């Protein structure tokens, strides 16, 4: 996905203001934090310890996140949106 607006460090702030749109295709659905535990026999056990939560409270773990604007040309769509003047 491509975020249109200002550079990514500002994404959370702008999201609160409602001035961020995402463009592209759904994410792969890997939105969890994992911990690797070493086992005595040399194997490893991967444990999911948390999932991402959106500002709306929606939890993302294994499901893809849909963009606001589904498109195969995210850069062009984002630039069109910025040029439209509806960003701020």
Beta strands, then each sheet from edge to edge (+ up, - down):
strand 1: 2-4
strand 2: 21-24
strand 3: 32-38
strand 4: 44-53
strand 5: 59-60
strand 6: 69-70
sheet 1: 1+ 2- 6-
sheet 2: 3+ 4- 5+
end
